[in-house]
């Protein structure tokens, strides 16, 4: 360890970077851990139905499952394309 | 009442077998009759770490298949007569272990032993699943490193959903963090995740920190659990861990780089 290392503390350390990355990843993996197993299939089928009427992209639909002590919420989010005119 | 402890991590190479050998020896040295089981079928190594590799006659799979009795397969440790080792089989048959067979052997061991330590293989395949399935307590061995922490969290998810206790809606497995290969000086330099960082991410009860130590390789070279090297830092760390697990109140050590310039110059080892 050189003397210079003592003065480099202002630079973001690799450990704090590791912690930040892990926190995001672990939170994401934990939330998907409790999801019901039918979720991907539900998403696929919903997309098929919607595509019958509107031309949406694969990633335009998101299904989120949230759980807290008192209730479970299934959130469905569909982004419609800008130019789509329903006439 | 016997307790089953699983030593697990998800990731390989973090120190599961070293830990299993050390804590099993520690529990036995404290006067509790202890069995330690190698669940790594096909890649057994606990026998080597315990220094009994030349005394293996029958193994775990032989007992499950009824080719040997439990007493024939159990190897009494040469250093402690309250400690017994059940080696894994070297078969390449992945399905050699069955849940029913493992359950039966554990039930039999429970009659005679106070602690049963299950040394899990790496990964989340059958061996790892069976090692944790019947557990009462889980020792999660983690290195202060991103992939190890992530895999530990994954194992926590599996423990809370796929274990016997989870399936039968019993009180959940008690989970403990054992942070191994820790380098306080690197933490100080911001090069390594700290104990607090890892605890914040995993939110586990810390049973102890095992410092990165030369004594671990020395111990495995000679086939003696590192806890028997009472002068070594790792040996002392494991002794603390066993004492804390048994309910003793011991302050945590090996977390801070206490040895400053003064210590370095005047050699406190």
Interface residues (C-beta under 8 A of the other chain):
Chain A: X1 X5 X9 X13 X14 X15 X16 X18 X19 X21 X22 X23 X25 X26 X29 X30 X33
Chain B: X145 X146 X149 X150 X153 X154 X157 X161 X187 X189 X190 X191 X192 X193 X194 X197 X200 X201 X202
